[in-house]
Amino acid sequence: MDGAGQGLREQARPCPQAGSLLRLSEALLQIAIVLISVSIVATLPWLAIFGGIIGAVGGLLMVNGYTLAIEIPFLAA
């Protein structure tokens, strides 16, 4: 393999922090869905707001997991 191919192979290696961020964002989004669903059944608007906040945090972590724009210290490997 030539030098250019080796350089591309190094760039393509997965980042462990990205996996951690994506797993955490998936969990937060699932929790948000459950909280919002429960708030509908229980007619608790504050629970829907709390679920929305958790969902927004999960969405931001998902975007960061794909772009790795911000390094989160407690998730760094």
Secondary structure, DSSP 8 states (H G I E B T S, - for coil): --HHHHHHHHHTS--HHHHHHHHHHHHHHHHHHHHHHHHHHHT-HHHHHHHHHHHHHHHHHHHHHHH--S--GGG--
